[in-house]
Structure formats: structure tokens, C-alpha cells
Amino acid sequence: MKIRDSVAFVTGANRGIGLAFAQELLTGGARKVYAAARQPERIPLAGVESVRLDVTSPEDVAAAARQCTDVNLLINNAGIALWTGFLAPDSIEAARSEMETNTSGGRACRSRRHRYGQRNYSSKGQAYIRSSTSAERSRSRGR
Ligand SMILES: NC(=O)c1ccc[n+]([C@@H]2O[C@H](COP(=O)([O-])OP(=O)(O)OC[C@H]3O[C@@H](n4cnc5c(N)ncnc54)[C@H](OP(=O)(O)O)[C@@H]3O)[C@@H](O)[C@H]2O)c1
């Protein structure tokens, strides 16, 4: 994976590992870093382009794809772990939320990437990284 001169997009970039990804991408020489968050005004990092994105919102995902057409490195970091007990009264609702955020949300962002990526992913080194516990991981074209 090539960081220098990449155009990266990080979901859940307002805190935690996502914020660290965005920071490291800047340090590593990414040409542009889109930092996406449900509340982009809370991203405590200069030098990034903020994007409003709730990964469970098809409208947000579509808008981000229209706005960020030059991305060649997508880091699908946003995720939740509710640690709800299997027999807890709200266990089904919690499991649905986790699936919707960690799996469906990530897949929606990834499929959008493929759509607009047809133009931008023609050179080597593109990557898709999923850092959620649902654990799909790094895919580079040509591997
Ligand atoms: N930390 C670990 O030890 C560990 C281990 C394995 C896997 N992971 C995975 O790594 C990722 C980041 O972990 P973390 O420790 O940095 O978690 P974190 O501190 O809880 O941060 C989660 C991030 O995801 C965002 N997010 C949650 N739901 C979202 C949604 N619907 N749309 C957009 N953003 C959303 C949060 O935004 P808000 O601020 O708006 O809530 C926050 O920015 C997660 O996917 C997690 O499952 C972490």
C-alpha cells in the first residue's frame, strides 16, 4: 500500500483509531485526507478535508461518493461494539445496530468506492481497509 501522494478517505475520523489513521496519513505524505464523521465539526485535526458521513445512511454515503471522486485509499474504520449480553433484553436490537454499522455500512462505502473508483483505481497501489471487528481486511488490486 502506498501512502505518499495517495488520496485517502477515513470513516470515523473524529476520534480513536480513525483519528490516528488520519494523522498518520498526513504524516506519511498523503496528498489529501478526507476525514469523515457523523459530526465533522468535531474532528480535532488540521490539514484534512472534513466530510459528514453516517455510514448507516445511504444518502450520506452517496453524497460522500459524489463529493470525493478522487479517493484511492479507503479506510472503513467506523464501527461500534456494544458488548451487549446474549440474553440481555436489548440483545437483538444491539446486534442489529452492530451489523448495520460494522457490516452493512462498510459494504455500502466499499461498493461506492468501486463505482467511482473505475476512473481513479487504474494505477497500482489502491487499497481498501476494514478495521472493524467484522474484519474484512486490506485488498489491493492485483493481489
Ligand atoms: N480499539 C480496539 O481495540 C479495536 C479492536 C478491534 C477492532 N476495532 C475496530 O476499530 C475501529 C475503531 O475502533 P476505536 O477503538 O477507534 O473505536 P471508537 O473510539 O469507539 O471510535 C469509533 C468511531 O466510529 C464512529 N462511528 C460509529 N458509528 C458510526 C456511524 N454510524 N457512522 C459514522 N461513524 C461512526 C464513531 O463516531 P462517533 O464519535 O460519532 O460515535 C468513532 O469515530 C472500530 O471499527 C472497531 O470495531 C477496535
The ligand as a Gaussian input file, in Angstrom:
#p B3LYP/6-31G(d) Opt

LIG

0 1
 N       -9.932000      -0.452000      19.871000
 C       -9.749000      -1.753000      19.686000
 O       -9.113000      -2.461000      20.476000
 C      -10.332000      -2.432000      18.469000
 C      -10.147000      -3.812000      18.287000
 C      -10.665000      -4.415000      17.150000
 C      -11.362000      -3.680000      16.211000
 N      -11.548000      -2.351000      16.427000
 C      -12.300000      -1.625000      15.424000
 O      -11.577000      -0.475000      15.013000
 C      -12.492000       0.580000      14.729000
 C      -12.131000       1.813000      15.541000
 O      -12.023000       1.453000      16.903000
 P      -11.881000       2.559000      18.031000
 O      -11.329000       1.869000      19.219000
 O      -11.169000       3.732000      17.476000
 O      -13.419000       2.904000      18.304000
 P      -14.064000       4.251000      18.924000
 O      -13.062000       5.034000      19.687000
 O      -15.309000       3.787000      19.600000
 O      -14.443000       5.088000      17.609000
 C      -15.429000       4.618000      16.744000
 C      -15.558000       5.612000      15.621000
 O      -16.574000       5.127000      14.734000
 C      -17.512000       6.175000      14.558000
 N      -18.841000       5.668000      14.245000
 C      -19.616000       4.819000      14.964000
 N      -20.777000       4.617000      14.335000
 C      -20.734000       5.363000      13.203000
 C      -21.638000       5.584000      12.134000
 N      -22.861000       5.011000      12.095000
 N      -21.255000       6.416000      11.128000
 C      -20.050000       7.011000      11.141000
 N      -19.163000       6.874000      12.128000
 C      -19.497000       6.042000      13.148000
 C      -17.506000       6.942000      15.855000
 O      -18.095000       8.210000      15.644000
 P      -18.898000       8.995000      16.826000
 O      -17.862000       9.775000      17.590000
 O      -19.872000       9.844000      16.080000
 O      -19.571000       7.937000      17.685000
 C      -15.993000       6.989000      16.099000
 O      -15.388000       7.975000      15.305000
 C      -13.881000       0.059000      15.047000
 O      -14.478000      -0.375000      13.832000
 C      -13.623000      -1.109000      15.969000
 O      -14.638000      -2.093000      15.874000
 C      -11.055000      -1.712000      17.509000

